[in-house]
Every structure is written in structure tokens, then in C-alpha cells.
Amino acid sequence: MGNKYSDEYKERKSRDDILQRCAACGKLCSKGMMEPHHPRGRQGRRLLEYVYCHHECHMWLHHNPEQAKQMGLLFPQIYEEED
């Protein structure tokens, strides 16, 4: 990932609860069955803003951006300078 937030990102993910609710379908699952979804992109500090989704749900969000936006799970990426 290569930005100054990647170490904090890894630390936060390791502290997250073992069980997570998929942000897309709502099913409660083991964190190992999920992957992080970054609704606002992964640039700069936005890397630290994520929710968990099943792989299939995560792919659906990115392949159905209009529905994902209506669900509040995808936002236009705003590029900001690193602080």
C-alpha cells in the first residue's frame, strides 16, 4: 500500500472483533470470511475508513455502484493531499 497510514490500518484490522456483520447483506460472520471495503477509496487517511463485507458482496458493490451509493456504501472518491 505504501502510504503513511498502512501501519495504522493493519493495527486497526488486527484489533477488530472476531465476528463482523457484512455491511452489504447484514449476515454476521467470522472476520476471516470477510474483507475490508473502503467506501471512500484508500487514498491517504481514507485507508482507515472501512467496513467488512463478504467477498461476493464486496464485488457486487463495485459492480453495482449506483445501488451501492444508495445503500451508503460507495461515495465519490475525493482526492486530497496527504497531511
C-alpha positions as CSV (number, residue, x, y, z in Angstrom):
1,M,0.0,0.0,0.0
2,G,2.9,2.3,0.7
3,N,1.4,5.2,2.5
4,K,1.9,6.5,6.0
5,Y,-1.4,5.1,7.1
6,S,-0.7,1.5,6.2
7,D,0.7,0.5,9.6
8,E,-2.2,2.0,11.5
9,Y,-4.6,0.3,9.1
10,K,-3.0,-3.1,9.8
11,E,-3.1,-2.4,13.5
12,R,-6.8,-1.4,13.5
13,K,-7.8,-4.5,11.4
14,S,-6.0,-6.8,13.9
15,R,-8.0,-5.2,16.8
16,D,-11.4,-5.6,15.1
17,D,-13.8,-8.0,16.6
18,I,-13.6,-11.7,15.5
19,L,-17.3,-11.5,14.4
20,Q,-18.3,-8.9,11.9
21,R,-21.6,-8.0,10.2
22,C,-21.4,-7.7,6.4
23,A,-22.1,-4.1,5.5
24,A,-23.9,-5.2,2.4
25,C,-26.1,-8.2,3.3
26,G,-26.1,-7.9,7.1
27,K,-25.0,-11.5,7.8
28,L,-22.8,-12.0,10.9
29,C,-19.6,-14.0,10.1
30,S,-16.1,-14.6,11.2
31,K,-13.8,-11.8,10.2
32,G,-11.7,-14.3,8.3
33,M,-14.6,-14.8,5.9
34,M,-14.8,-11.0,5.2
35,E,-12.7,-8.4,3.6
36,P,-12.5,-4.7,4.2
37,H,-14.4,-2.3,1.9
38,H,-13.3,1.3,1.7
39,P,-16.4,3.3,0.7
40,R,-14.4,6.4,0.0
41,G,-11.4,4.8,-1.5
42,R,-8.0,4.0,0.0
43,Q,-6.1,7.3,-0.6
44,G,-4.3,8.8,2.4
45,R,-6.3,8.7,5.7
46,R,-9.3,7.2,3.9
47,L,-7.5,3.9,4.1
48,L,-8.6,3.9,7.8
49,E,-12.3,4.2,6.9
50,Y,-13.6,0.7,6.1
51,V,-16.4,-1.7,6.8
52,Y,-16.4,-5.5,6.4
53,C,-18.1,-7.4,3.5
54,H,-18.1,-10.9,2.1
55,H,-16.0,-11.2,-1.0
56,E,-19.1,-11.7,-3.1
57,C,-20.9,-8.7,-1.6
58,H,-17.7,-6.6,-2.0
59,M,-17.5,-7.4,-5.7
60,W,-21.3,-6.7,-6.1
61,L,-20.8,-3.2,-4.5
62,H,-18.1,-2.3,-7.0
63,H,-20.0,-3.8,-10.0
64,N,-23.2,-2.0,-9.0
65,P,-22.1,1.5,-8.0
66,E,-25.5,3.2,-8.2
67,Q,-27.1,0.7,-5.8
68,A,-24.0,0.8,-3.5
69,K,-24.3,4.6,-3.4
70,Q,-28.0,4.3,-2.5
71,M,-27.0,1.9,0.3
72,G,-24.4,4.4,1.6
73,L,-21.6,2.0,0.8
74,L,-19.9,3.8,-2.0
75,F,-19.0,7.5,-2.3
76,P,-17.3,9.6,-5.0
77,Q,-13.6,9.5,-4.4
78,I,-12.2,12.8,-3.4
79,Y,-8.5,13.1,-3.8
80,E,-6.9,15.1,-1.1
81,E,-3.3,15.9,-0.5
82,E,-1.5,13.9,2.2
83,D,-1.2,15.7,5.5
